[in-house]
């Protein structure tokens, strides 16, 4: 009875088109945001920051980027790891070449660099699609990683081939480097992810998002009604790569602190982010967060249960964890192919009718 929109009348178009038109949804979201910003920083430590919260937020941002391209525009991509690498290496070059540059500007410029590269590799999308487009983006994945490995300029001629983030401050607080506090790293990352998530939600609800979905559903029909396929697809590649590039910059500068192209941004990253949007729900901003939470948290829960609960060795527990994750993913996709976001939607619909039969 408490989750009803009875009496909540919409008196304007703005109210009717609100992201959260039901009052209870707004209260819930603002409550979650308040806890995230004002509650979590008081209790966060290195383990919670580096093992759970930072990877969850960064992967959620990367999943939003890939969901824009694959979930909303229908263009399959396997080059997410490469675009993460572009954002990471761009942030490294900007921070080392321009020490006084504001970190927020560094992250935006890193996203812009990834957007330029993503748009370039999105050009084949006009002629090919589906499996063939996935192969083209897979080629981008291997080429970009090879380029970062073979050209010493990208890692400032370091003998190890590794990039390391220098210490940088933001508004008087140390954000990157060994002296950065977990609460500061978490709040900076959370702020960026929240802003970009809101922007993405409004983009996909507007005419740009409707154009993407028209291309996804039937590109020929979309072209007949006046939507330009090349411009629309390239815009999706650019926006998607921008989000993924910012996520790569955050991954390198705030979470990891050091990276190496082949080990950190390999093909595994591309598949991991792809699994996130499939499990969370294609064409859903909320699904990006739910999928990231599932992929990040489930291995940690399984490891703690197997090692601490059943006293297994860490190596054997890792093999069991990989097999269990595969079985869970396959079973979940069979039970609900539209992802966790659809389950959440069904739960809300049932709650709105409770306690009446349905």
Helices and strands as residue ranges (DSSP letters): H 13-16, H 23-34, I 35-39, G 40-42, H 46-47, I 48-53, H 54-66, I 67-72, H 80-97, H 103-121, G 123-126, H 131-150, G 152-155, E 163-164, E 168-170, E 173-176, H 182-205, H 207-217, H 219-224, H 229-250, I 251-256, E 258-259, H 261-264, H 267-280, H 285-304, I 305-309, H 310-310, H 314-335, H 340-353
